[in-house]
Amino acid sequence: MPEVPARQGLDQDQLRWILGLTRKLAAPFDLSTMLEEVVDAAKGALDAEGGTVWLYDAPSDELVLRVTVYESRAEAFLAAGLATD
């Protein structure tokens, strides 16, 4: 596994953004909207190009794609195809 470079402290804008996200998490929310915001936050924190959330559906015993957040539609389309087959 490649080494992840150490990050320096957070600046004021990053801290404000984190505070705003924690306020949203504490408020009533729509699950899909909140999951998208969480993926956006993780994407920014990890400097990732995108992310997905798959939820387990017990009745069908399947993973269901709920959220895709990518820089381009092509990347989102490819990510959605990862678990199909």
SVG drawing of the C-alpha trace seen along z (x, -y; Angstrom):
<svg xmlns="http://www.w3.org/2000/svg" viewBox="-37 -31 42 43">
<polyline fill="none" stroke="black" stroke-width="0.4" points="0.0,0.0 1.5,-3.4 2.4,-5.9 0.0,-8.8 1.9,-12.0 1.4,-13.7 -0.9,-16.7 -0.2,-19.9 -2.8,-21.6 -6.1,-22.8 -6.6,-26.4 -9.6,-28.5 -11.6,-27.8 -11.2,-24.1 -12.3,-24.3 -15.3,-26.4 -16.3,-23.8 -16.0,-21.0 -18.1,-22.9 -20.7,-23.5 -20.8,-19.8 -21.1,-18.8 -24.0,-21.2 -25.7,-19.6 -25.1,-16.1 -26.8,-17.2 -29.9,-18.5 -32.8,-16.5 -31.9,-15.4 -32.9,-13.5 -30.7,-10.4 -29.7,-10.7 -28.7,-14.4 -26.7,-13.7 -24.9,-10.7 -23.9,-12.9 -22.5,-15.5 -20.6,-12.9 -19.1,-11.5 -18.2,-15.1 -16.5,-15.7 -14.6,-12.4 -13.6,-13.2 -12.2,-16.5 -10.4,-15.2 -8.8,-12.3 -8.1,-14.4 -10.0,-11.8 -11.5,-12.1 -14.8,-10.7 -16.7,-8.3 -19.7,-6.0 -22.0,-4.8 -23.5,-1.3 -26.2,-0.3 -27.1,3.3 -30.7,4.3 -31.5,7.3 -34.7,8.5 -32.9,8.8 -29.5,9.6 -27.9,7.1 -25.8,3.9 -27.7,0.9 -25.9,-2.1 -27.2,-5.2 -24.7,-8.0 -22.0,-8.7 -19.9,-11.8 -17.3,-12.1 -15.5,-14.8 -17.1,-13.6 -20.2,-11.6 -17.9,-9.0 -16.2,-8.2 -19.6,-7.9 -20.8,-5.6 -17.7,-3.3 -18.1,-3.2 -21.7,-2.2 -20.7,0.7 -18.2,2.1 -20.7,4.3 -22.9,5.3 -22.3,8.7"/>
</svg>
